Amino acid sequence: MDIGTITPEEIRREGLKALAERLGVVGMIRFLQQFERGEGDYTRDREKFLGNKSVEELVEEIKARRTNRC
């Protein structure tokens, strides 16, 4: 197969076929999920959910929540 002459769709199809053959369908899906583009603005969303808290403040909040669950 000459990679230089096939279409992007054919490359994608052959790539998926190779992944499925090597990893199985579930493995292929798990592999592809690692590269999901996602959407949104991480920086804006982080500010919205976490505010300007320091790492130390966030760690203390996590510890407090874990303590309250027990």
N, CA, C and O atoms as a printed pandas DataFrame, in Angstrom:
     atom_number atom_name residue_name chain_id  residue_number  x_coord  y_coord  z_coord
0              1         N          MET        A               1    0.850   -1.186    0.000
1              2        CA          MET        A               1    0.000    0.000    0.000
2              3         C          MET        A               1    0.888    1.240    0.000
3              4         O          MET        A               1    1.774    1.382    0.843
4              5         N          ASP        A               2    0.648    2.108   -0.926
5              6        CA          ASP        A               2    1.399    3.357   -1.024
6              7         C          ASP        A               2    0.644    4.434   -0.253
7              8         O          ASP        A               2   -0.374    4.944   -0.720
8              9         N          ILE        A               3    1.146    4.771    0.919
9             10        CA          ILE        A               3    0.481    5.750    1.795
10            11         C          ILE        A               3    0.316    7.095    1.098
11            12         O          ILE        A               3   -0.638    7.820    1.381
12            13         N          GLY        A               4    1.217    7.437    0.203
13            14        CA          GLY        A               4    1.158    8.725   -0.490
14            15         C          GLY        A               4    0.008    8.863   -1.463
15            16         O          GLY        A               4   -0.331    9.976   -1.865
16            17         N          THR        A               5   -0.605    7.743   -1.853
17            18        CA          THR        A               5   -1.653    7.829   -2.863
18            19         C          THR        A               5   -3.051    7.525   -2.335
19            20         O          THR        A               5   -4.026    7.647   -3.076
20            21         N          ILE        A               6   -3.165    7.132   -1.072
21            22        CA          ILE        A               6   -4.507    6.827   -0.567
22            23         C          ILE        A               6   -5.101    8.036    0.143
23            24         O          ILE        A               6   -4.376    8.923    0.593
24            25         N          THR        A               7   -6.402    8.061    0.237
25            26        CA          THR        A               7   -7.100    9.213    0.819
26            27         C          THR        A               7   -7.012    9.178    2.345
27            28         O          THR        A               7   -6.743    8.126    2.926
28            29         N          PRO        A               8   -7.235   10.311    2.989
29            30        CA          PRO        A               8   -7.269   10.328    4.452
30            31         C          PRO        A               8   -8.293    9.331    5.019
31            32         O          PRO        A               8   -8.042    8.703    6.047
32            33         N          GLU        A               9   -9.419    9.192    4.365
33            34        CA          GLU        A               9  -10.436    8.238    4.819
34            35         C          GLU        A               9   -9.914    6.809    4.777
35            36         O          GLU        A               9  -10.174    6.021    5.686
36            37         N          GLU        A              10   -9.179    6.475    3.723
37            38        CA          GLU        A              10   -8.608    5.127    3.608
38            39         C          GLU        A              10   -7.539    4.885    4.682
39            40         O          GLU        A              10   -7.443    3.791    5.238
40            41         N          ILE        A              11   -6.750    5.906    4.960
41            42        CA          ILE        A              11   -5.742    5.795    6.031
42            43         C          ILE        A              11   -6.437    5.558    7.364
43            44         O          ILE        A              11   -6.025    4.702    8.146
44            45         N          ARG        A              12   -7.501    6.328    7.618
45            46        CA          ARG        A              12   -8.241    6.174    8.878
46            47         C          ARG        A              12   -8.822    4.774    8.976
47            48         O          ARG        A              12   -8.723    4.134   10.022
48            49         N          ARG        A              13   -9.420    4.300    7.911
49            50        CA          ARG        A              13  -10.043    2.975    7.895
50            51         C          ARG        A              13   -8.998    1.883    8.153
51            52         O          ARG        A              13   -9.230    0.974    8.950
52            53         N          GLU        A              14   -7.859    1.976    7.482
53            54        CA          GLU        A              14   -6.795    0.988    7.658
54            55         C          GLU        A              14   -6.213    1.055    9.076
55            56         O          GLU        A              14   -5.881    0.029    9.670
56            57         N          GLY        A              15   -6.098    2.266    9.601
57            58        CA          GLY        A              15   -5.598    2.430   10.970
58            59         C          GLY        A              15   -6.523    1.796   11.990
59            60         O          GLY        A              15   -6.074    1.106   12.905
60            61         N          LEU        A              16   -7.820    2.034   11.829
61            62        CA          LEU        A              16   -8.800    1.427   12.742
62            63         C          LEU        A              16   -8.787   -0.098   12.625
63            64         O          LEU        A              16   -8.899   -0.812   13.622
64            65         N          LYS        A              17   -8.649   -0.574   11.410
65            66        CA          LYS        A              17   -8.584   -2.018   11.181
66            67         C          LYS        A              17   -7.363   -2.614   11.893
67            68         O          LYS        A              17   -7.463   -3.658   12.537
68            69         N          ALA        A              18   -6.220   -1.949   11.772
69            70        CA          ALA        A              18   -4.997   -2.426   12.423
70            71         C          ALA        A              18   -5.145   -2.417   13.943
71            72         O          ALA        A              18   -4.741   -3.365   14.616
72            73         N          LEU        A              19   -5.722   -1.350   14.475
73            74        CA          LEU        A              19   -5.934   -1.282   15.922
74            75         C          LEU        A              19   -6.855   -2.403   16.394
75            76         O          LEU        A              19   -6.570   -3.069   17.390
76            77         N          ALA        A              20   -7.942   -2.605   15.688
77            78        CA          ALA        A              20   -8.901   -3.644   16.072
78            79         C          ALA        A              20   -8.266   -5.027   15.999
79            80         O          ALA        A              20   -8.514   -5.866   16.865
80            81         N          GLU        A              21   -7.455   -5.273   14.984
81            82        CA          GLU        A              21   -6.801   -6.575   14.849
82            83         C          GLU        A              21   -5.794   -6.807   15.968
83            84         O          GLU        A              21   -5.679   -7.920   16.483
84            85         N          ARG        A              22   -5.077   -5.778   16.338
85            86        CA          ARG        A              22   -4.012   -5.916   17.344
86            87         C          ARG        A              22   -4.549   -5.858   18.773
87            88         O          ARG        A              22   -4.110   -6.626   19.628
88            89         N          LEU        A              23   -5.495   -4.955   19.039
89            90        CA          LEU        A              23   -5.978   -4.723   20.403
90            91         C          LEU        A              23   -7.349   -5.320   20.675
91            92         O          LEU        A              23   -7.762   -5.413   21.831
92            93         N          GLY        A              24   -8.049   -5.719   19.647
93            94        CA          GLY        A              24   -9.442   -6.121   19.795
94            95         C          GLY        A              24  -10.306   -4.865   19.785
95            96         O          GLY        A              24   -9.804   -3.748   19.912
96            97         N          VAL        A              25  -11.611   -5.067   19.634
97            98        CA          VAL        A              25  -12.511   -3.924   19.514
98            99         C          VAL        A              25  -12.501   -3.091   20.792
99           100         O          VAL        A              25  -12.423   -1.864   20.723
100          101         N          VAL        A              26  -12.578   -3.732   21.955
101          102        CA          VAL        A              26  -12.603   -2.990   23.216
102          103         C          VAL        A              26  -11.296   -2.232   23.417
103          104         O          VAL        A              26  -11.310   -1.072   23.827
104          105         N          GLY        A              27  -10.188   -2.868   23.137
105          106        CA          GLY        A              27   -8.893   -2.195   23.262
106          107         C          GLY        A              27   -8.772   -1.020   22.315
107          108         O          GLY        A              27   -8.234    0.027   22.676
108          109         N          MET        A              28   -9.276   -1.195   21.095
109          110        CA          MET        A              28   -9.253   -0.102   20.125
110          111         C          MET        A              28  -10.052    1.090   20.650
111          112         O          MET        A              28   -9.596    2.231   20.576
112          113         N          ILE        A              29  -11.238    0.822   21.175
113          114        CA          ILE        A              29  -12.076    1.900   21.700
114          115         C          ILE        A              29  -11.393    2.589   22.873
115          116         O          ILE        A              29  -11.387    3.818   22.955
116          117         N          ARG        A              30  -10.823    1.813   23.775
117          118        CA          ARG        A              30  -10.130    2.414   24.925
118          119         C          ARG        A              30   -8.959    3.278   24.467
119          120         O          ARG        A              30   -8.720    4.351   25.021
120          121         N          PHE        A              31   -8.237    2.813   23.463
121          122        CA          PHE        A              31   -7.131    3.594   22.911
122          123         C          PHE        A              31   -7.631    4.910   22.329
123          124         O          PHE        A              31   -7.063    5.968   22.601
124          125         N          LEU        A              32   -8.683    4.849   21.535
125          126        CA          LEU        A              32   -9.208    6.050   20.886
126          127         C          LEU        A              32   -9.780    7.037   21.892
127          128         O          LEU        A              32   -9.721    8.246   21.667
128          129         N          GLN        A              33  -10.328    6.550   22.989
129          130        CA          GLN        A              33  -10.893    7.446   24.006
130          131         C          GLN        A              33   -9.813    8.327   24.636
131          132         O          GLN        A              33  -10.115    9.406   25.145
132          133         N          GLN        A              34   -8.586    7.885   24.606
133          134        CA          GLN        A              34   -7.497    8.684   25.174
134          135         C          GLN        A              34   -7.238    9.955   24.382
135          136         O          GLN        A              34   -6.614   10.887   24.887
136          137         N          PHE        A              35   -7.711    9.997   23.153
137          138        CA          PHE        A              35   -7.417   11.121   22.273
138          139         C          PHE        A              35   -8.646   11.942   21.928
139          140         O          PHE        A              35   -8.651   12.687   20.948
140          141         N          GLU        A              36   -9.689   11.803   22.740
141          142        CA          GLU        A              36  -10.895   12.587   22.498
142          143         C          GLU        A              36  -10.551   14.061   22.636
143          144         O          GLU        A              36   -9.894   14.469   23.593
144          145         N          ARG        A              37  -10.991   14.836   21.695
145          146        CA          ARG        A              37  -10.663   16.264   21.686
146          147         C          ARG        A              37  -11.343   17.024   22.809
147          148         O          ARG        A              37  -10.761   17.949   23.375
148          149         N          GLY        A              38  -12.546   16.649   23.128
149          150        CA          GLY        A              38  -13.271   17.379   24.146
150          151         C          GLY        A              38  -13.659   18.755   23.641
151          152         O          GLY        A              38  -13.475   19.074   22.467
152          153         N          GLU        A              39  -14.185   19.548   24.521
153          154        CA          GLU        A              39  -14.576   20.894   24.128
154          155         C          GLU        A              39  -14.563   21.777   25.353
155          156         O          GLU        A              39  -14.433   21.297   26.479
156          157         N          GLY        A              40  -14.695   23.034   25.135
157          158        CA          GLY        A              40  -14.719   23.974   26.241
158          159         C          GLY        A              40  -13.381   24.656   26.442
159          160         O          GLY        A              40  -12.444   24.476   25.664
160          161         N          ASP        A              41  -13.315   25.432   27.488
161          162        CA          ASP        A              41  -12.123   26.194   27.828
162          163         C          ASP        A              41  -11.698   25.774   29.230
163          164         O          ASP        A              41  -12.287   26.216   30.217
164          165         N          TYR        A              42  -10.680   24.925   29.322
165          166        CA          TYR        A              42  -10.255   24.382   30.616
166          167         C          TYR        A              42   -9.916   25.478   31.615
167          168         O          TYR        A              42  -10.302   25.401   32.782
168          169         N          THR        A              43   -9.203   26.487   31.168
169          170        CA          THR        A              43   -8.783   27.554   32.081
170          171         C          THR        A              43   -9.989   28.283   32.661
171          172         O          THR        A              43  -10.044   28.530   33.866
172          173         N          ARG        A              44  -10.955   28.629   31.813
173          174        CA          ARG        A              44  -12.157   29.303   32.285
174          175         C          ARG        A              44  -12.962   28.395   33.211
175          176         O          ARG        A              44  -13.434   28.829   34.261
176          177         N          ASP        A              45  -13.114   27.136   32.815
177          178        CA          ASP        A              45  -13.889   26.197   33.621
178          179         C          ASP        A              45  -13.225   25.930   34.962
179          180         O          ASP        A              45  -13.909   25.808   35.979
180          181         N          ARG        A              46  -11.907   25.838   34.975
181          182        CA          ARG        A              46  -11.185   25.616   36.232
182          183         C          ARG        A              46  -11.442   26.776   37.186
183          184         O          ARG        A              46  -11.723   26.571   38.367
184          185         N          GLU        A              47  -11.344   27.978   36.670
185          186        CA          GLU        A              47  -11.594   29.169   37.492
186          187         C          GLU        A              47  -13.016   29.148   38.031
187          188         O          GLU        A              47  -13.251   29.489   39.191
188          189         N          LYS        A              48  -13.954   28.752   37.202
189          190        CA          LYS        A              48  -15.361   28.708   37.602
190          191         C          LYS        A              48  -15.575   27.716   38.745
191          192         O          LYS        A              48  -16.289   28.016   39.702
192          193         N          PHE        A              49  -14.965   26.548   38.649
193          194        CA          PHE        A              49  -15.202   25.495   39.634
194          195         C          PHE        A              49  -14.280   25.558   40.845
195          196         O          PHE        A              49  -14.683   25.202   41.952
196          197         N          LEU        A              50  -13.053   26.007   40.642
197          198        CA          LEU        A              50  -12.086   25.984   41.737
198          199         C          LEU        A              50  -11.767   27.356   42.303
199          200         O          LEU        A              50  -11.275   27.457   43.427
200          201         N          GLY        A              51  -12.034   28.401   41.559
201          202        CA          GLY        A              51  -11.705   29.738   42.032
202          203         C          GLY        A              51  -10.204   29.948   42.069
203          204         O          GLY        A              51   -9.464   29.346   41.291
204          205         N          ASN        A              52   -9.764   30.789   42.961
205          206        CA          ASN        A              52   -8.334   31.104   43.076
206          207         C          ASN        A              52   -7.682   30.365   44.227
207          208         O          ASN        A              52   -6.720   30.859   44.815
208          209         N          LYS        A              53   -8.190   29.193   44.556
209          210        CA          LYS        A              53   -7.653   28.433   45.681
210          211         C          LYS        A              53   -6.270   27.890   45.358
211          212         O          LYS        A              53   -5.962   27.550   44.216
212          213         N          SER        A              54   -5.453   27.820   46.390
213          214        CA          SER        A              54   -4.117   27.252   46.228
214          215         C          SER        A              54   -4.220   25.728   46.243
215          216         O          SER        A              54   -5.254   25.161   46.596
216          217         N          VAL        A              55   -3.150   25.096   45.862
217          218        CA          VAL        A              55   -3.107   23.634   45.894
218          219         C          VAL        A              55   -3.326   23.148   47.323
219          220         O          VAL        A              55   -4.034   22.168   47.551
220          221         N          GLU        A              56   -2.723   23.828   48.265
221          222        CA          GLU        A              56   -2.869   23.434   49.671
222          223         C          GLU        A              56   -4.331   23.504   50.122
223          224         O          GLU        A              56   -4.803   22.622   50.838
224          225         N          GLU        A              57   -5.042   24.550   49.702
225          226        CA          GLU        A              57   -6.458   24.672   50.056
226          227         C          GLU        A              57   -7.282   23.549   49.436
227          228         O          GLU        A              57   -8.174   22.996   50.078
228          229         N          LEU        A              58   -6.984   23.224   48.207
229          230        CA          LEU        A              58   -7.708   22.145   47.536
230          231         C          LEU        A              58   -7.440   20.805   48.215
231          232         O          LEU        A              58   -8.356   19.999   48.379
232          233         N          VAL        A              59   -6.193   20.561   48.611
233          234        CA          VAL        A              59   -5.852   19.316   49.308
234          235         C          VAL        A              59   -6.622   19.225   50.623
235          236         O          VAL        A              59   -7.135   18.159   50.963
236          237         N          GLU        A              60   -6.706   20.314   51.355
237          238        CA          GLU        A              60   -7.448   20.313   52.614
238          239         C          GLU        A              60   -8.926   20.036   52.394
239          240         O          GLU        A              60   -9.543   19.314   53.178
240          241         N          GLU        A              61   -9.498   20.594   51.345
241          242        CA          GLU        A              61  -10.905   20.325   51.033
242          243         C          GLU        A              61  -11.129   18.851   50.697
243          244         O          GLU        A              61  -12.118   18.254   51.121
244          245         N          ILE        A              62  -10.215   18.279   49.945
245          246        CA          ILE        A              62  -10.324   16.856   49.593
246          247         C          ILE        A              62  -10.239   16.004   50.852
247          248         O          ILE        A              62  -11.033   15.081   51.034
248          249         N          LYS        A              63   -9.287   16.305   51.715
249          250        CA          LYS        A              63   -9.137   15.546   52.965
250          251         C          LYS        A              63  -10.401   15.653   53.814
251          252         O          LYS        A              63  -10.851   14.660   54.386
252          253         N          ALA        A              64  -10.970   16.847   53.897
253          254        CA          ALA        A              64  -12.184   17.049   54.695
254          255         C          ALA        A              64  -13.352   16.245   54.124
255          256         O          ALA        A              64  -14.122   15.652   54.878
256          257         N          ARG        A              65  -13.485   16.222   52.816
257          258        CA          ARG        A              65  -14.556   15.451   52.191
258          259         C          ARG        A              65  -14.380   13.965   52.432
259          260         O          ARG        A              65  -15.351   13.250   52.679
260          261         N          ARG        A              66  -13.144   13.499   52.360
261          262        CA          ARG        A              66  -12.882   12.072   52.612
262          263         C          ARG        A              66  -13.204   11.704   54.051
263          264         O          ARG        A              66  -13.741   10.628   54.317
264          265         N          THR        A              67  -12.882   12.581   54.963
265          266        CA          THR        A              67  -13.161   12.337   56.376
266          267         C          THR        A              67  -14.648   12.285   56.635
267          268         O          THR        A              67  -15.108   11.465   57.430
268          269         N          ASN        A              68  -15.414   13.148   55.978
269          270        CA          ASN        A              68  -16.861   13.204   56.165
270          271         C          ASN        A              68  -17.578   12.005   55.559
271          272         O          ASN        A              68  -18.690   11.684   55.978
272          273         N          ARG        A              69  -16.969   11.335   54.583
273          274        CA          ARG        A              69  -17.590   10.165   53.969
274          275         C          ARG        A              69  -17.546    8.955   54.878
275          276         O          ARG        A              69  -18.416    8.088   54.793
276          277         N          CYS        A              70  -16.566    8.882   55.731
277          278        CA          CYS        A              70  -16.374    7.687   56.572
278          279         C          CYS        A              70  -17.330    7.609   57.712
279          280         O          CYS        A              70  -17.281    6.661   58.495
